[in-house]
Amino acid sequence: MLQSREPSRGGVWDGRPIVLVGLMGVGKTTVGRRLALRLGVPFADADHEIEEAAGMTVAEIFERYGEPYFRDGERRVLARLIDGSPKVIATGGGAFMNDTTRALILETATAVWLDANIAVLAERVKRRDTRPLLRDRDPHAVLSELAAVRNPIYALAPIHIASHKAPHENTVAAILRAIGR
């Protein structure tokens, strides 16, 4: 199910960076890569860029320095990535929660909220043991807690796309329709 508010000025993508937001496991990276390919623009994964800059994994950053330190680095990396040039950027699940980062995204990019059912997300995140917020916790319970807090904030993105248990290409096609492509 596609829900969309005004995608960008005029209802058609204007070339600003497209920033994908949403909970972990929703497919921001996979969908982002495919969307960038379809649009013929570069793709950037914020978590990967943070890892490159820090010389350690996101999990290691969380473990060594804590979440506030990670979020500050995330904010700086996203400010660098959102440079006005056409591209697709996948963010970490908590990036849009930072007031400064969210304001930057909403003012200078086209924000797309990828949303999915908690059961679908829990199934997807079980496949990888790299998510610090899930360490030794029940994924369904954690994702439910995160959704309760984060979904009202994600809803500030002008484009809402539902990600179902279906090929990621369906989500890409829904985004393309929402941005007038």
MIDOVO-885986 format. One record per residue (C-alpha): x, y, z; residue in three letters. Coordinates in steps of 0.02 Angstrom, whole numbers, padded with zeros to 5 digits, always signed. Each point is the difference from the previous one (the first is absolute). Example, Ala and Ser with C-alpha at 12.3 -4.5 7.8 and 13.67 -1.06 7.14 Angstrom:
2
+00615-00225+00390ALA;+00069+00172-00033SER;
***
This chain:
181
+00000+00000+00000MET;+00073+00165-00055LEU;-00038+00155+00098GLN;+00076+00162-00054SER;-00004+00178+00052ARG;+00080+00127-00116GLU;+00162-00085-00056PRO;+00096+00160-00030SER;-00037+00169-00072ARG;-00126-00021-00139GLY;-00031-00186+00033GLY;+00143-00055-00113VAL;+00175-00041+00057TRP;+00106+00157-00021ASP;+00171-00083+00008GLY;+00032+00031+00184ARG;+00073-00148+00096PRO;-00127-00134+00042ILE;+00021-00054+00181VAL;-00077-00164+00056LEU;-00054-00008+00183VAL;-00084-00135+00103GLY;+00028-00139+00124LEU;+00141-00126-00014MET;-00039-00142-00117GLY;-00119+00098-00110VAL;+00121-00012-00147GLY;+00072+00176-00011LYS;+00168-00059-00066THR;-00064-00131-00122THR;-00140+00110-00064VAL;+00116+00151-00004GLY;+00129-00088-00110ARG;-00135-00055-00122ARG;-00084+00170-00001LEU;+00165+00088-00035ALA;+00034-00120-00144LEU;-00172+00032-00075ARG;+00024+00189+00016LEU;+00180-00005-00063GLY;+00067+00090+00154VAL;+00128-00048+00134PRO;-00049-00096+00156PHE;+00068+00028+00175ALA;-00031-00103+00156ASP;+00021+00112+00152ALA;+00049-00145+00115ASP;+00134-00056-00122HIS;+00065+00179-00013GLU;+00006+00012+00191ILE;+00096-00163+00010GLU;+00124+00061-00130GLU;+00026+00165+00091ALA;+00019-00083+00171ALA;+00099-00151-00055GLY;-00117-00116+00098MET;-00172-00077-00017THR;-00159+00082+00063VAL;-00010-00136+00134ALA;+00178+00038+00056GLU;-00036+00187+00008ILE;-00156-00033+00107PHE;+00097-00118+00113GLU;+00153+00109+00022ARG;-00074+00175+00003TYR;-00189-00019+00021GLY;-00151+00053-00102GLU;+00014+00190+00027PRO;+00177-00001-00074TYR;-00060-00104-00147PHE;-00149+00116-00032ARG;+00114+00152-00002ASP;+00112-00082-00130GLY;-00153-00053-00098GLU;-00063+00181-00001ARG;+00168+00062-00068ARG;+00010-00134-00134VAL;-00177+00035-00060LEU;+00035+00187-00007ALA;+00148-00041-00114ARG;-00101-00120-00110LEU;-00147+00119-00022ILE;+00095+00118-00112ASP;-00140+00045-00120GLY;+00055-00118-00139SER;-00118-00134-00063PRO;+00027-00164+00093LYS;-00089-00126+00108VAL;+00052-00013+00184ILE;-00048-00141+00118ALA;+00002+00055+00182THR;+00012-00100+00160GLY;-00165-00026+00091GLY;+00035+00135+00130GLY;+00068+00136-00114ALA;-00167+00087-00028PHE;-00027+00010+00188MET;+00136+00133+00018ASN;-00085+00170-00014ASP;+00145+00080-00094THR;+00019-00145-00121THR;-00187-00009-00030ARG;-00011+00187-00035ALA;+00145-00013-00124LEU;-00083-00147-00089ILE;-00171+00083-00008LEU;+00070+00167-00060GLU;+00128-00059-00128THR;-00050-00174-00057ALA;-00150-00107-00045THR;-00036-00110+00151ALA;-00082-00169-00029VAL;-00065-00102+00147TRP;+00006-00186-00033LEU;-00121-00083+00120ASP;-00033-00186+00028ALA;-00097-00113+00117ASN;+00098-00042+00159ILE;-00012-00188-00035ALA;+00080+00026-00171VAL;+00138+00109+00076LEU;+00034-00125+00140ALA;+00020-00140-00125GLU;+00120+00104-00106ARG;+00111+00058+00144VAL;+00021-00177+00068LYS;+00112-00034-00151ARG;+00140+00116+00061ARG;+00082+00009+00170ASP;+00073+00175-00027THR;-00135+00111+00073ARG;+00053+00075+00168PRO;-00176+00041+00058LEU;-00051-00183-00017LEU;+00144-00079+00096ARG;-00070-00137+00114ASP;-00178+00065-00021ARG;-00158-00060-00086ASP;-00005+00085-00172PRO;-00191+00009-00004HIS;-00007+00086+00171ALA;+00141+00122-00041VAL;-00073+00045-00169LEU;-00173+00025+00077SER;+00075+00119+00130GLU;+00099+00093-00133LEU;-00151+00014-00115ALA;-00106+00075+00138ALA;+00128+00139+00025VAL;+00068+00022-00175ARG;-00147-00024-00119ASN;-00081+00168+00045PRO;+00168+00083-00042ILE;+00026-00102-00160TYR;-00176+00056-00050ALA;+00071+00177-00021LEU;+00083-00060-00161ALA;-00102+00062-00148PRO;-00003-00170-00086ILE;-00062-00158+00088HIS;+00030-00168-00083ILE;-00056-00167+00072ALA;+00128-00139-00018SER;-00082-00170-00005HIS;+00063-00178+00002LYS;+00028+00013-00187ALA;+00145+00033-00119PRO;+00091+00163+00039HIS;-00031+00051-00181GLU;-00183+00029+00049ASN;+00056+00128+00129THR;+00115+00082-00127VAL;-00143+00012-00125ALA;-00113+00079+00134ALA;+00133+00132+00038ILE;+00023+00037-00184LEU;-00188+00026-00020ARG;-00004+00112+00155ALA;+00137+00113-00070ILE;-00079+00010-00172GLY;+00121-00116-00090ARG;
***
